[in-house]
Amino acid sequence: MTTFNKLMMALAATVLSMSAQAQVTVSDAWVRATVAQQKATGAFMQIKSAKDVRLLEVRSPVAGVAEIHKMEMVDNVMKMRAVDGMDLPAGKVMELKPGAYHVMLMDLKGQVKDGDAVPITLVVEGKDKKRETIEIKATAKPLNQAAQH
């Protein structure tokens, strides 16, 4: 893949969805590339909403299971667990990043290779109970490059 193509894919992953309903924007979406037999990886991004909404669900065709996860220290032990959602307060950028809230893609259907554009669907719900679906593409980065992000 040429440098130009990688740059264009990164740009496409950054310039993502804006809807009329909740005005949710996603930027800097990326996924850790995997090795051949690896069955799980993390997805990370920044999400901003013009209204108070809650991230309720994530999906991806590359994974059998996609979940919102949270990592936190509990009794001096770092623990990771699935959560039923994540609040997105109006006007605040919420960062999904390693060691905090993130998306887990599990039961991967194949290897996620450096430069792949991984489709991810986010479902948010407003206080009015109306749901919105946001389609994004997250660029896969090798582990050593992703750690520097």
Biotite code that builds the C-alpha atoms (Angstrom):
import biotite.structure as struc

atoms = struc.array([
    struc.Atom([0.000, 0.000, 0.000], chain_id="A", res_id=1, res_name="MET", atom_name="CA", element="C"),
    struc.Atom([1.464, 3.360, -0.980], chain_id="A", res_id=2, res_name="THR", atom_name="CA", element="C"),
    struc.Atom([1.939, 6.235, 1.441], chain_id="A", res_id=3, res_name="THR", atom_name="CA", element="C"),
    struc.Atom([-0.726, 8.171, -0.459], chain_id="A", res_id=4, res_name="PHE", atom_name="CA", element="C"),
    struc.Atom([-3.242, 5.319, -0.071], chain_id="A", res_id=5, res_name="ASN", atom_name="CA", element="C"),
    struc.Atom([-2.493, 5.035, 3.656], chain_id="A", res_id=6, res_name="LYS", atom_name="CA", element="C"),
    struc.Atom([-2.937, 8.785, 4.019], chain_id="A", res_id=7, res_name="LEU", atom_name="CA", element="C"),
    struc.Atom([-6.260, 8.670, 2.160], chain_id="A", res_id=8, res_name="MET", atom_name="CA", element="C"),
    struc.Atom([-7.501, 5.789, 4.340], chain_id="A", res_id=9, res_name="MET", atom_name="CA", element="C"),
    struc.Atom([-6.521, 7.669, 7.497], chain_id="A", res_id=10, res_name="ALA", atom_name="CA", element="C"),
    struc.Atom([-8.336, 10.743, 6.195], chain_id="A", res_id=11, res_name="LEU", atom_name="CA", element="C"),
    struc.Atom([-11.424, 8.677, 5.394], chain_id="A", res_id=12, res_name="ALA", atom_name="CA", element="C"),
    struc.Atom([-11.370, 7.201, 8.914], chain_id="A", res_id=13, res_name="ALA", atom_name="CA", element="C"),
    struc.Atom([-11.171, 10.680, 10.413], chain_id="A", res_id=14, res_name="THR", atom_name="CA", element="C"),
    struc.Atom([-13.842, 12.379, 8.298], chain_id="A", res_id=15, res_name="VAL", atom_name="CA", element="C"),
    struc.Atom([-16.820, 10.353, 9.355], chain_id="A", res_id=16, res_name="LEU", atom_name="CA", element="C"),
    struc.Atom([-20.501, 10.530, 10.103], chain_id="A", res_id=17, res_name="SER", atom_name="CA", element="C"),
    struc.Atom([-22.567, 13.526, 11.158], chain_id="A", res_id=18, res_name="MET", atom_name="CA", element="C"),
    struc.Atom([-26.285, 13.080, 11.530], chain_id="A", res_id=19, res_name="SER", atom_name="CA", element="C"),
    struc.Atom([-29.097, 15.569, 11.749], chain_id="A", res_id=20, res_name="ALA", atom_name="CA", element="C"),
    struc.Atom([-30.640, 13.951, 14.820], chain_id="A", res_id=21, res_name="GLN", atom_name="CA", element="C"),
    struc.Atom([-27.917, 13.856, 17.490], chain_id="A", res_id=22, res_name="ALA", atom_name="CA", element="C"),
    struc.Atom([-25.066, 15.412, 15.537], chain_id="A", res_id=23, res_name="GLN", atom_name="CA", element="C"),
    struc.Atom([-22.584, 12.783, 16.652], chain_id="A", res_id=24, res_name="VAL", atom_name="CA", element="C"),
    struc.Atom([-19.115, 12.968, 15.147], chain_id="A", res_id=25, res_name="THR", atom_name="CA", element="C"),
    struc.Atom([-16.354, 10.398, 15.344], chain_id="A", res_id=26, res_name="VAL", atom_name="CA", element="C"),
    struc.Atom([-12.686, 11.135, 14.685], chain_id="A", res_id=27, res_name="SER", atom_name="CA", element="C"),
    struc.Atom([-9.313, 9.380, 14.894], chain_id="A", res_id=28, res_name="ASP", atom_name="CA", element="C"),
    struc.Atom([-10.893, 5.911, 14.666], chain_id="A", res_id=29, res_name="ALA", atom_name="CA", element="C"),
    struc.Atom([-8.328, 3.099, 14.620], chain_id="A", res_id=30, res_name="TRP", atom_name="CA", element="C"),
    struc.Atom([-8.071, -0.614, 15.357], chain_id="A", res_id=31, res_name="VAL", atom_name="CA", element="C"),
    struc.Atom([-5.054, -2.638, 16.399], chain_id="A", res_id=32, res_name="ARG", atom_name="CA", element="C"),
    struc.Atom([-3.915, -4.921, 13.597], chain_id="A", res_id=33, res_name="ALA", atom_name="CA", element="C"),
    struc.Atom([-3.690, -8.602, 14.549], chain_id="A", res_id=34, res_name="THR", atom_name="CA", element="C"),
    struc.Atom([-1.563, -11.647, 13.874], chain_id="A", res_id=35, res_name="VAL", atom_name="CA", element="C"),
    struc.Atom([-2.982, -14.527, 11.840], chain_id="A", res_id=36, res_name="ALA", atom_name="CA", element="C"),
    struc.Atom([-4.720, -16.596, 14.559], chain_id="A", res_id=37, res_name="GLN", atom_name="CA", element="C"),
    struc.Atom([-5.604, -13.749, 16.937], chain_id="A", res_id=38, res_name="GLN", atom_name="CA", element="C"),
    struc.Atom([-9.310, -13.741, 17.815], chain_id="A", res_id=39, res_name="LYS", atom_name="CA", element="C"),
    struc.Atom([-9.736, -10.297, 19.434], chain_id="A", res_id=40, res_name="ALA", atom_name="CA", element="C"),
    struc.Atom([-8.614, -6.699, 19.058], chain_id="A", res_id=41, res_name="THR", atom_name="CA", element="C"),
    struc.Atom([-9.493, -3.252, 20.316], chain_id="A", res_id=42, res_name="GLY", atom_name="CA", element="C"),
    struc.Atom([-10.984, -0.271, 18.511], chain_id="A", res_id=43, res_name="ALA", atom_name="CA", element="C"),
    struc.Atom([-10.392, 3.292, 19.653], chain_id="A", res_id=44, res_name="PHE", atom_name="CA", element="C"),
    struc.Atom([-11.782, 6.695, 18.660], chain_id="A", res_id=45, res_name="MET", atom_name="CA", element="C"),
    struc.Atom([-12.977, 10.082, 19.800], chain_id="A", res_id=46, res_name="GLN", atom_name="CA", element="C"),
    struc.Atom([-16.730, 10.727, 19.898], chain_id="A", res_id=47, res_name="ILE", atom_name="CA", element="C"),
    struc.Atom([-18.474, 14.073, 20.290], chain_id="A", res_id=48, res_name="LYS", atom_name="CA", element="C"),
    struc.Atom([-22.217, 14.725, 20.382], chain_id="A", res_id=49, res_name="SER", atom_name="CA", element="C"),
    struc.Atom([-24.104, 18.003, 20.208], chain_id="A", res_id=50, res_name="ALA", atom_name="CA", element="C"),
    struc.Atom([-26.776, 16.518, 22.535], chain_id="A", res_id=51, res_name="LYS", atom_name="CA", element="C"),
    struc.Atom([-26.599, 14.253, 25.573], chain_id="A", res_id=52, res_name="ASP", atom_name="CA", element="C"),
    struc.Atom([-26.752, 10.703, 24.201], chain_id="A", res_id=53, res_name="VAL", atom_name="CA", element="C"),
    struc.Atom([-25.655, 7.259, 25.309], chain_id="A", res_id=54, res_name="ARG", atom_name="CA", element="C"),
    struc.Atom([-23.574, 4.829, 23.273], chain_id="A", res_id=55, res_name="LEU", atom_name="CA", element="C"),
    struc.Atom([-25.567, 1.602, 23.613], chain_id="A", res_id=56, res_name="LEU", atom_name="CA", element="C"),
    struc.Atom([-24.272, -0.817, 21.036], chain_id="A", res_id=57, res_name="GLU", atom_name="CA", element="C"),
    struc.Atom([-21.384, -1.531, 18.683], chain_id="A", res_id=58, res_name="VAL", atom_name="CA", element="C"),
    struc.Atom([-21.234, -3.958, 15.751], chain_id="A", res_id=59, res_name="ARG", atom_name="CA", element="C"),
    struc.Atom([-18.746, -4.920, 13.084], chain_id="A", res_id=60, res_name="SER", atom_name="CA", element="C"),
    struc.Atom([-18.919, -7.446, 10.260], chain_id="A", res_id=61, res_name="PRO", atom_name="CA", element="C"),
    struc.Atom([-15.296, -8.467, 10.994], chain_id="A", res_id=62, res_name="VAL", atom_name="CA", element="C"),
    struc.Atom([-16.231, -9.809, 14.444], chain_id="A", res_id=63, res_name="ALA", atom_name="CA", element="C"),
    struc.Atom([-18.730, -12.303, 15.796], chain_id="A", res_id=64, res_name="GLY", atom_name="CA", element="C"),
    struc.Atom([-18.992, -10.210, 18.970], chain_id="A", res_id=65, res_name="VAL", atom_name="CA", element="C"),
    struc.Atom([-18.474, -6.478, 19.510], chain_id="A", res_id=66, res_name="ALA", atom_name="CA", element="C"),
    struc.Atom([-18.784, -4.914, 22.967], chain_id="A", res_id=67, res_name="GLU", atom_name="CA", element="C"),
    struc.Atom([-18.175, -1.651, 24.776], chain_id="A", res_id=68, res_name="ILE", atom_name="CA", element="C"),
    struc.Atom([-15.530, -2.303, 27.438], chain_id="A", res_id=69, res_name="HIS", atom_name="CA", element="C"),
    struc.Atom([-14.091, -0.360, 30.332], chain_id="A", res_id=70, res_name="LYS", atom_name="CA", element="C"),
    struc.Atom([-10.737, -0.865, 32.006], chain_id="A", res_id=71, res_name="MET", atom_name="CA", element="C"),
    struc.Atom([-10.218, 0.412, 35.533], chain_id="A", res_id=72, res_name="GLU", atom_name="CA", element="C"),
    struc.Atom([-8.157, -0.207, 38.639], chain_id="A", res_id=73, res_name="MET", atom_name="CA", element="C"),
    struc.Atom([-10.013, -2.231, 41.281], chain_id="A", res_id=74, res_name="VAL", atom_name="CA", element="C"),
    struc.Atom([-8.121, -3.076, 44.477], chain_id="A", res_id=75, res_name="ASP", atom_name="CA", element="C"),
    struc.Atom([-4.779, -2.394, 42.757], chain_id="A", res_id=76, res_name="ASN", atom_name="CA", element="C"),
    struc.Atom([-5.657, -4.751, 39.873], chain_id="A", res_id=77, res_name="VAL", atom_name="CA", element="C"),
    struc.Atom([-6.445, -3.553, 36.349], chain_id="A", res_id=78, res_name="MET", atom_name="CA", element="C"),
    struc.Atom([-9.750, -5.111, 35.319], chain_id="A", res_id=79, res_name="LYS", atom_name="CA", element="C"),
    struc.Atom([-11.552, -5.068, 31.996], chain_id="A", res_id=80, res_name="MET", atom_name="CA", element="C"),
    struc.Atom([-15.276, -5.674, 31.699], chain_id="A", res_id=81, res_name="ARG", atom_name="CA", element="C"),
    struc.Atom([-18.099, -5.230, 29.256], chain_id="A", res_id=82, res_name="ALA", atom_name="CA", element="C"),
    struc.Atom([-20.486, -2.373, 30.052], chain_id="A", res_id=83, res_name="VAL", atom_name="CA", element="C"),
    struc.Atom([-24.052, -1.785, 28.894], chain_id="A", res_id=84, res_name="ASP", atom_name="CA", element="C"),
    struc.Atom([-23.256, 1.654, 27.514], chain_id="A", res_id=85, res_name="GLY", atom_name="CA", element="C"),
    struc.Atom([-21.326, 4.877, 27.778], chain_id="A", res_id=86, res_name="MET", atom_name="CA", element="C"),
    struc.Atom([-22.704, 8.374, 28.322], chain_id="A", res_id=87, res_name="ASP", atom_name="CA", element="C"),
    struc.Atom([-21.732, 10.985, 25.727], chain_id="A", res_id=88, res_name="LEU", atom_name="CA", element="C"),
    struc.Atom([-22.345, 14.387, 27.356], chain_id="A", res_id=89, res_name="PRO", atom_name="CA", element="C"),
    struc.Atom([-23.240, 17.240, 24.998], chain_id="A", res_id=90, res_name="ALA", atom_name="CA", element="C"),
    struc.Atom([-20.228, 19.104, 23.636], chain_id="A", res_id=91, res_name="GLY", atom_name="CA", element="C"),
    struc.Atom([-17.635, 16.922, 25.371], chain_id="A", res_id=92, res_name="LYS", atom_name="CA", element="C"),
    struc.Atom([-15.134, 14.808, 23.431], chain_id="A", res_id=93, res_name="VAL", atom_name="CA", element="C"),
    struc.Atom([-15.161, 11.286, 24.868], chain_id="A", res_id=94, res_name="MET", atom_name="CA", element="C"),
    struc.Atom([-12.040, 9.328, 24.051], chain_id="A", res_id=95, res_name="GLU", atom_name="CA", element="C"),
    struc.Atom([-12.153, 5.571, 23.679], chain_id="A", res_id=96, res_name="LEU", atom_name="CA", element="C"),
    struc.Atom([-8.518, 4.586, 24.243], chain_id="A", res_id=97, res_name="LYS", atom_name="CA", element="C"),
    struc.Atom([-6.327, 1.763, 25.522], chain_id="A", res_id=98, res_name="PRO", atom_name="CA", element="C"),
    struc.Atom([-6.610, 1.389, 29.286], chain_id="A", res_id=99, res_name="GLY", atom_name="CA", element="C"),
    struc.Atom([-10.033, 3.070, 29.491], chain_id="A", res_id=100, res_name="ALA", atom_name="CA", element="C"),
    struc.Atom([-13.319, 2.813, 27.586], chain_id="A", res_id=101, res_name="TYR", atom_name="CA", element="C"),
    struc.Atom([-12.835, 1.083, 24.216], chain_id="A", res_id=102, res_name="HIS", atom_name="CA", element="C"),
    struc.Atom([-14.544, -1.268, 21.778], chain_id="A", res_id=103, res_name="VAL", atom_name="CA", element="C"),
    struc.Atom([-13.603, -4.950, 21.856], chain_id="A", res_id=104, res_name="MET", atom_name="CA", element="C"),
    struc.Atom([-13.950, -6.884, 18.607], chain_id="A", res_id=105, res_name="LEU", atom_name="CA", element="C"),
    struc.Atom([-13.975, -10.587, 19.461], chain_id="A", res_id=106, res_name="MET", atom_name="CA", element="C"),
    struc.Atom([-14.400, -13.849, 17.587], chain_id="A", res_id=107, res_name="ASP", atom_name="CA", element="C"),
    struc.Atom([-12.661, -12.212, 14.631], chain_id="A", res_id=108, res_name="LEU", atom_name="CA", element="C"),
    struc.Atom([-13.572, -13.724, 11.270], chain_id="A", res_id=109, res_name="LYS", atom_name="CA", element="C"),
    struc.Atom([-10.072, -13.159, 9.880], chain_id="A", res_id=110, res_name="GLY", atom_name="CA", element="C"),
    struc.Atom([-6.838, -11.297, 10.411], chain_id="A", res_id=111, res_name="GLN", atom_name="CA", element="C"),
    struc.Atom([-7.041, -7.498, 10.670], chain_id="A", res_id=112, res_name="VAL", atom_name="CA", element="C"),
    struc.Atom([-4.074, -6.293, 8.653], chain_id="A", res_id=113, res_name="LYS", atom_name="CA", element="C"),
    struc.Atom([-2.189, -3.010, 8.769], chain_id="A", res_id=114, res_name="ASP", atom_name="CA", element="C"),
    struc.Atom([-4.035, -0.479, 6.619], chain_id="A", res_id=115, res_name="GLY", atom_name="CA", element="C"),
    struc.Atom([-7.372, -2.327, 6.582], chain_id="A", res_id=116, res_name="ASP", atom_name="CA", element="C"),
    struc.Atom([-10.465, -0.127, 6.850], chain_id="A", res_id=117, res_name="ALA", atom_name="CA", element="C"),
    struc.Atom([-12.568, -1.861, 9.515], chain_id="A", res_id=118, res_name="VAL", atom_name="CA", element="C"),
    struc.Atom([-16.293, -1.023, 9.415], chain_id="A", res_id=119, res_name="PRO", atom_name="CA", element="C"),
    struc.Atom([-17.858, -0.363, 12.815], chain_id="A", res_id=120, res_name="ILE", atom_name="CA", element="C"),
    struc.Atom([-21.446, 0.593, 13.591], chain_id="A", res_id=121, res_name="THR", atom_name="CA", element="C"),
    struc.Atom([-22.222, 2.656, 16.686], chain_id="A", res_id=122, res_name="LEU", atom_name="CA", element="C"),
    struc.Atom([-25.768, 2.916, 18.054], chain_id="A", res_id=123, res_name="VAL", atom_name="CA", element="C"),
    struc.Atom([-26.580, 5.893, 20.280], chain_id="A", res_id=124, res_name="VAL", atom_name="CA", element="C"),
    struc.Atom([-29.792, 6.807, 22.041], chain_id="A", res_id=125, res_name="GLU", atom_name="CA", element="C"),
    struc.Atom([-30.983, 10.252, 23.112], chain_id="A", res_id=126, res_name="GLY", atom_name="CA", element="C"),
    struc.Atom([-33.020, 11.154, 26.168], chain_id="A", res_id=127, res_name="LYS", atom_name="CA", element="C"),
    struc.Atom([-36.077, 11.003, 23.902], chain_id="A", res_id=128, res_name="ASP", atom_name="CA", element="C"),
    struc.Atom([-35.304, 7.263, 23.378], chain_id="A", res_id=129, res_name="LYS", atom_name="CA", element="C"),
    struc.Atom([-34.706, 7.809, 19.659], chain_id="A", res_id=130, res_name="LYS", atom_name="CA", element="C"),
    struc.Atom([-31.819, 5.730, 18.370], chain_id="A", res_id=131, res_name="ARG", atom_name="CA", element="C"),
    struc.Atom([-29.287, 6.671, 15.753], chain_id="A", res_id=132, res_name="GLU", atom_name="CA", element="C"),
    struc.Atom([-26.849, 4.475, 13.858], chain_id="A", res_id=133, res_name="THR", atom_name="CA", element="C"),
    struc.Atom([-23.417, 5.835, 12.929], chain_id="A", res_id=134, res_name="ILE", atom_name="CA", element="C"),
    struc.Atom([-21.287, 3.977, 10.403], chain_id="A", res_id=135, res_name="GLU", atom_name="CA", element="C"),
    struc.Atom([-17.525, 4.502, 10.606], chain_id="A", res_id=136, res_name="ILE", atom_name="CA", element="C"),
    struc.Atom([-14.358, 2.994, 9.186], chain_id="A", res_id=137, res_name="LYS", atom_name="CA", element="C"),
    struc.Atom([-11.419, 2.556, 11.540], chain_id="A", res_id=138, res_name="ALA", atom_name="CA", element="C"),
    struc.Atom([-7.913, 2.209, 10.088], chain_id="A", res_id=139, res_name="THR", atom_name="CA", element="C"),
    struc.Atom([-5.924, -0.800, 11.304], chain_id="A", res_id=140, res_name="ALA", atom_name="CA", element="C"),
    struc.Atom([-2.494, 0.091, 12.668], chain_id="A", res_id=141, res_name="LYS", atom_name="CA", element="C"),
    struc.Atom([0.333, -2.223, 13.691], chain_id="A", res_id=142, res_name="PRO", atom_name="CA", element="C"),
    struc.Atom([0.713, -2.742, 17.435], chain_id="A", res_id=143, res_name="LEU", atom_name="CA", element="C"),
    struc.Atom([3.929, -0.712, 17.760], chain_id="A", res_id=144, res_name="ASN", atom_name="CA", element="C"),
    struc.Atom([2.472, 2.261, 15.825], chain_id="A", res_id=145, res_name="GLN", atom_name="CA", element="C"),
    struc.Atom([-0.855, 2.091, 17.672], chain_id="A", res_id=146, res_name="ALA", atom_name="CA", element="C"),
    struc.Atom([0.905, 2.286, 21.028], chain_id="A", res_id=147, res_name="ALA", atom_name="CA", element="C"),
    struc.Atom([2.436, 5.618, 19.973], chain_id="A", res_id=148, res_name="GLN", atom_name="CA", element="C"),
    struc.Atom([-0.971, 7.064, 18.997], chain_id="A", res_id=149, res_name="HIS", atom_name="CA", element="C"),
])
